[in-house]
């Protein structure tokens, strides 16, 4: 069975270019593929290192924020405040 490609009205048929695999020597294609594979592996390694650094930074920031919040609320008690009756989260700690 022969498949026919349908053209969209107004579409101009472009001349077909030969694929590089038909015009480039095989050793050059293989060298290019090898270089691309190496570059992709290096990029993946850098991405993994960046992910790990981001996780470490997030953990450090979370710990610092928690410690800062604990230091801020030392010796303070929670009291009733009008905002609390409306479900607001602000002013729940350290109201004097």
BAPA-521342 format. One record per residue: residue in three letters; z, x, y of N, C-alpha, C, O, CB in turn. Coordinates in steps of 0.1 Angstrom, whole numbers, padded with zeros to 4 digits. Each point is the difference from the previous one (the first is absolute). Glycine has a CB too. Layout:
<lumtors>
> residu, n_w, n_u, n_v, ca_w, ca_u, ca_v, c_w, c_u, c_v, o_w, o_u, o_v, cb_w, cb_u, cb_v
> ALA, Z, X, Y, Z, X, Y, Z, X, Y, Z, X, Y, Z, X, Y
...
</lumtors>
This chain:
<lumtors>
> residu, n_w, n_u, n_v, ca_w, ca_u, ca_v, c_w, c_u, c_v, o_w, o_u, o_v, cb_w, cb_u, cb_v
> UNK, 0000, 0008, -0012, 0000, -0008, 0012, 0000, 0009, 0013, 0008, 0009, 0000, 0004, -0028, -0013
> UNK, -0020, 0016, 0022, -0002, 0008, 0012, 0009, -0007, 0011, -0001, -0012, 0002, -0023, 0020, -0009
> UNK, 0032, 0000, 0013, 0008, -0005, 0011, -0007, 0002, 0013, -0005, 0011, 0003, 0027, -0007, -0016
> UNK, -0022, -0014, 0021, -0006, 0001, 0013, 0010, 0000, 0011, 0010, -0008, 0000, -0031, -0003, -0009
> UNK, 0020, 0020, 0018, 0009, 0001, 0011, -0005, -0009, 0011, -0012, 0000, 0004, 0019, 0023, -0009
> UNK, 0002, -0031, 0010, -0004, -0010, 0011, 0003, 0007, 0013, 0010, 0007, 0002, -0005, -0027, -0016
> UNK, -0015, 0019, 0023, 0002, 0005, 0014, 0005, -0011, 0009, -0005, -0012, -0001, -0013, 0029, -0003
> UNK, 0026, -0013, 0013, 0004, -0010, 0010, -0011, -0001, 0011, -0006, 0010, 0003, 0031, -0004, -0007
> UNK, -0028, -0018, 0008, -0010, -0001, 0010, 0002, 0008, 0012, 0011, 0000, 0006, -0015, -0023, -0014
> UNK, -0006, 0030, 0013, 0002, 0009, 0012, 0004, 0014, -0004, 0001, 0009, 0009, 0005, -0029, 0004
> UNK, -0002, 0023, -0025, 0005, 0013, -0004, -0012, 0009, -0002, -0010, -0004, -0006, 0030, -0006, -0006
> UNK, -0019, 0022, 0017, -0011, 0010, -0001, 0003, 0008, -0012, 0011, 0005, -0002, -0015, -0005, 0027
> UNK, -0006, 0002, -0034, 0002, 0009, -0011, 0000, 0014, 0004, -0010, 0005, 0006, -0001, -0022, -0021
> UNK, 0021, 0024, 0012, 0001, 0015, 0003, -0006, 0008, -0011, 0001, -0003, -0012, 0020, -0001, 0026
> UNK, -0027, 0015, -0010, -0005, 0009, -0011, 0012, 0006, -0007, 0010, 0003, 0006, -0030, 0003, 0007
> UNK, 0019, -0005, -0026, 0011, 0005, -0008, 0000, 0015, 0000, -0010, 0007, -0001, 0008, -0027, -0014
> UNK, 0014, 0025, 0017, 0002, 0015, 0000, 0004, 0004, -0014, 0006, -0007, -0007, 0000, 0007, 0031
> UNK, -0011, 0012, -0028, 0004, 0005, -0013, 0015, 0004, 0001, 0005, 0006, 0009, -0029, 0003, -0014
> UNK, 0032, -0012, -0006, 0014, 0004, 0000, 0001, 0015, 0000, -0009, 0007, -0005, 0015, -0028, -0008
> UNK, 0005, 0026, 0018, 0002, 0015, 0000, -0001, 0006, -0013, -0004, 0011, -0002, 0018, -0014, 0022
> UNK, -0010, -0004, -0030, 0000, 0005, -0014, -0014, 0004, -0004, -0002, 0008, -0010, 0023, -0022, 0004
> UNK, -0031, 0007, 0012, -0013, 0003, -0004, -0006, 0012, 0008, -0011, 0005, -0003, 0008, -0029, -0003
> UNK, 0009, 0027, 0017, -0006, 0010, 0009, 0009, 0013, 0001, -0006, 0011, 0003, -0004, -0029, 0010
> UNK, 0023, 0017, -0016, 0009, 0012, 0000, 0001, 0006, -0013, -0001, -0007, -0010, 0014, -0003, 0029
> UNK, -0012, 0023, -0020, 0002, 0007, -0013, 0014, -0004, -0005, 0010, -0002, 0007, -0025, 0021, 0000
> UNK, 0016, -0020, -0021, 0012, -0004, -0006, 0012, 0009, 0003, 0011, -0006, 0003, -0025, -0004, -0021
> UNK, 0013, 0023, 0018, 0011, 0008, 0004, 0006, -0003, 0014, 0012, 0001, 0002, -0022, 0017, -0017
> UNK, 0001, -0021, 0024, 0005, -0003, 0014, 0007, -0014, 0000, 0011, -0001, 0006, -0030, 0014, 0004
> UNK, 0015, -0022, -0018, 0006, -0013, -0001, 0014, 0002, -0007, 0010, -0006, 0005, -0032, -0006, -0006
> UNK, 0023, 0020, -0009, 0013, 0002, -0007, 0009, 0008, 0009, 0012, -0004, 0000, -0024, 0004, -0022
> UNK, 0007, 0009, 0029, 0009, 0008, 0010, 0006, -0010, 0010, 0012, 0001, 0004, -0026, 0020, -0007
> UNK, 0006, -0030, 0008, 0004, -0009, 0010, 0010, -0010, -0006, 0010, -0003, 0007, -0032, 0005, 0005
> UNK, 0020, -0006, -0024, 0010, -0009, -0006, 0013, 0007, -0003, 0011, -0006, 0003, -0030, -0006, -0014
> UNK, 0019, 0024, 0007, 0012, 0008, -0002, 0008, 0002, 0013, 0012, -0002, 0000, -0024, 0014, -0019
> UNK, 0005, -0009, 0030, 0006, 0001, 0013, 0007, -0013, 0004, 0011, 0000, 0006, -0028, 0018, 0001
> UNK, 0010, -0029, -0009, 0005, -0013, 0004, 0012, -0004, -0009, 0010, -0005, 0005, -0032, -0002, 0002
> UNK, 0022, 0011, -0019, 0012, -0003, -0009, 0012, 0009, 0004, 0011, -0006, 0001, -0027, 0001, -0020
> UNK, 0013, 0017, 0023, 0011, 0009, 0005, 0006, -0006, 0013, 0012, 0000, 0001, -0023, 0020, -0012
> UNK, 0002, -0024, 0020, 0005, -0006, 0013, 0008, -0012, -0003, 0010, -0003, 0007, -0030, 0013, 0005
> UNK, 0016, -0019, -0021, 0007, -0012, -0003, 0014, 0003, -0006, 0010, -0007, 0003, -0032, -0005, -0006
> UNK, 0022, 0022, -0006, 0013, 0004, -0006, 0010, 0005, 0011, 0012, -0003, 0000, -0024, 0008, -0022
> UNK, 0007, 0003, 0031, 0008, 0005, 0011, 0005, -0011, 0009, 0012, 0000, 0004, -0024, 0022, -0005
> UNK, 0003, -0031, 0004, 0004, -0012, 0009, 0011, -0008, -0007, 0009, -0005, 0006, -0032, 0005, 0004
> UNK, 0022, -0002, -0023, 0010, -0008, -0008, 0013, 0008, 0000, 0011, -0007, 0001, -0029, -0003, -0015
> UNK, 0018, 0023, 0013, 0012, 0008, 0000, 0007, -0001, 0014, 0012, -0002, 0001, -0022, 0018, -0018
> UNK, 0002, -0015, 0028, 0006, -0002, 0013, 0005, -0014, 0003, 0010, -0002, 0006, -0026, 0019, 0002
> UNK, 0009, -0027, -0014, 0005, -0014, 0002, 0013, -0001, -0008, 0009, -0007, 0005, -0032, -0002, -0003
> UNK, 0025, 0014, -0013, 0012, -0001, -0008, 0012, 0007, 0008, 0011, -0005, 0000, -0024, 0005, -0022
> UNK, 0010, 0012, 0027, 0010, 0007, 0008, 0004, -0008, 0012, 0012, 0000, 0004, -0022, 0022, -0012
> UNK, 0001, -0028, 0015, 0003, -0009, 0012, 0008, -0012, -0004, 0009, -0004, 0007, -0031, 0012, 0004
> UNK, 0019, -0014, -0023, 0008, -0011, -0005, 0014, 0004, -0002, 0010, -0007, 0004, -0030, -0003, -0015
> UNK, 0022, 0022, 0004, 0014, 0004, -0003, 0007, 0003, 0013, 0012, -0003, 0002, -0020, 0013, -0023
> UNK, 0001, -0003, 0031, 0007, 0003, 0013, 0003, -0013, 0007, 0011, -0001, 0006, -0024, 0022, -0004
> UNK, 0005, -0031, -0003, 0003, -0013, 0007, 0012, -0007, -0007, 0008, -0006, 0007, -0032, 0004, -0001
> UNK, 0025, 0003, -0019, 0012, -0006, -0007, 0012, 0007, 0004, 0011, -0006, 0003, -0025, -0001, -0022
> UNK, 0014, 0020, 0020, 0011, 0008, 0004, 0004, -0003, 0014, 0012, -0002, 0003, -0018, 0020, -0018
> UNK, -0003, -0019, 0024, 0003, -0004, 0014, 0006, -0014, 0001, 0009, -0002, 0008, -0028, 0017, -0001
> UNK, 0014, -0024, -0015, 0005, -0014, 0000, 0014, 0000, -0005, 0009, -0007, 0006, -0032, -0002, -0009
> UNK, 0026, 0016, -0007, 0014, 0001, -0006, 0009, 0006, 0011, 0011, -0005, 0002, -0020, 0007, -0026
> UNK, 0005, 0009, 0030, 0008, 0006, 0010, 0003, -0009, 0012, 0011, -0001, 0005, -0021, 0023, -0012
> UNK, 0000, -0029, 0012, 0001, -0009, 0011, 0009, -0012, -0004, 0008, -0004, 0009, -0031, 0011, -0001
> UNK, 0022, -0012, -0020, 0009, -0011, -0004, 0014, 0005, -0001, 0009, -0008, 0005, -0028, -0002, -0018
> UNK, 0021, 0021, 0008, 0014, 0006, -0001, 0006, 0002, 0014, 0011, -0004, 0002, -0017, 0015, -0024
> UNK, -0002, -0005, 0031, 0005, 0002, 0014, 0003, -0013, 0007, 0010, -0001, 0007, -0024, 0022, -0006
> UNK, 0005, -0031, -0003, 0003, -0013, 0006, 0012, -0007, -0005, 0008, -0006, 0008, -0032, 0004, -0004
> UNK, 0026, 0004, -0017, 0012, -0006, -0006, 0013, 0007, 0005, 0010, -0007, 0003, -0024, 0001, -0023
> UNK, 0013, 0019, 0021, 0012, 0008, 0005, 0002, -0004, 0015, 0012, -0001, 0004, -0016, 0020, -0021
> UNK, -0006, -0020, 0024, 0001, -0004, 0015, 0007, -0013, 0001, 0008, -0003, 0009, -0028, 0017, -0003
> UNK, 0015, -0024, -0014, 0006, -0013, 0001, 0014, 0000, -0004, 0008, -0007, 0006, -0030, -0003, -0012
> UNK, 0026, 0017, -0004, 0014, 0001, -0005, 0009, 0007, 0011, 0011, -0004, 0002, -0019, 0005, -0026
> UNK, 0002, 0009, 0031, 0008, 0007, 0010, 0002, -0010, 0012, 0010, 0001, 0007, -0019, 0022, -0014
> UNK, -0001, -0031, 0010, 0000, -0009, 0011, 0011, -0011, -0002, 0006, -0004, 0010, -0031, 0009, -0005
> UNK, 0027, -0009, -0017, 0008, -0011, -0003, 0014, 0004, -0004, 0008, -0009, -0004, -0028, -0004, -0002
> UNK, 0024, 0026, 0006, 0013, 0004, -0004, 0010, -0005, 0010, -0001, 0001, 0012, -0009, 0020, -0022
> UNK, 0020, -0028, 0004, 0011, -0005, 0008, -0003, -0013, 0007, 0009, -0005, 0008, -0002, 0028, -0005
> UNK, -0018, -0029, -0005, -0003, -0013, 0006, 0000, -0011, -0010, -0002, 0002, -0012, -0013, 0010, 0029
> UNK, 0019, -0023, -0013, 0001, -0012, -0009, -0011, -0010, 0004, -0004, 0000, 0011, 0029, 0004, -0015
> UNK, -0028, -0012, -0005, -0010, -0010, 0002, 0007, -0013, 0005, 0010, -0004, -0006, -0026, 0014, -0011
> UNK, 0012, -0015, 0028, 0006, -0012, 0006, -0011, -0011, 0001, -0011, 0003, -0001, 0029, 0010, 0013
> UNK, -0013, -0025, -0010, -0009, -0011, 0003, -0007, 0002, 0013, 0006, 0004, 0010, 0008, -0020, -0024
> UNK, -0027, 0013, 0014, -0008, 0001, 0012, -0010, -0012, 0000, -0004, -0004, -0011, 0006, 0029, 0012
> UNK, -0005, -0031, 0010, -0009, -0012, 0001, -0013, 0002, -0008, -0005, -0009, -0006, 0015, 0003, 0028
> UNK, -0015, 0018, -0021, -0013, 0003, -0007, 0001, -0002, -0016, -0009, -0003, -0006, 0003, 0019, 0025
> UNK, 0018, -0013, -0024, 0002, -0001, -0014, -0002, -0014, -0005, -0004, -0002, -0011, 0020, 0021, 0012
> UNK, -0012, -0029, 0007, -0001, -0014, -0005, -0015, -0005, 0000, -0002, -0010, -0006, 0025, 0006, 0015
> UNK, -0032, 0012, -0003, -0014, -0004, -0001, -0007, 0009, -0010, -0013, -0001, 0000, 0014, -0006, 0024
> UNK, 0006, 0015, -0031, -0006, 0008, -0010, -0007, 0013, 0005, -0007, 0007, -0008, 0003, -0028, -0004
> UNK, 0007, 0025, 0024, -0005, 0012, 0005, 0007, 0012, -0006, 0012, 0000, -0003, -0018, -0011, 0025
> UNK, -0002, 0022, -0025, 0006, 0011, -0006, 0005, 0010, 0010, 0007, 0010, -0003, -0023, -0013, -0016
> UNK, 0013, 0001, 0032, 0005, 0010, 0010, 0014, -0003, 0003, 0005, -0012, -0002, -0027, 0014, 0012
> UNK, 0030, 0007, -0006, 0014, -0002, 0004, 0009, -0003, -0011, 0011, -0003, 0002, -0019, -0004, 0019
> UNK, 0004, 0009, -0034, 0009, -0003, -0011, 0011, 0011, -0001, 0011, -0003, -0006, -0029, -0010, -0005
> UNK, 0015, 0025, 0015, 0010, 0010, -0002, 0004, 0006, 0014, -0008, 0000, 0009, -0002, 0006, -0031
> UNK, 0022, -0002, 0023, 0005, 0007, 0011, 0001, -0009, 0013, -0001, 0006, 0011, -0009, 0014, -0021
> UNK, 0013, -0033, 0009, 0001, -0008, 0011, 0015, 0001, 0005, 0009, -0001, -0008, -0028, -0015, 0000
> UNK, 0021, 0019, 0021, 0014, 0001, 0005, 0002, -0010, 0011, 0011, -0001, 0005, -0011, 0025, -0011
</lumtors>
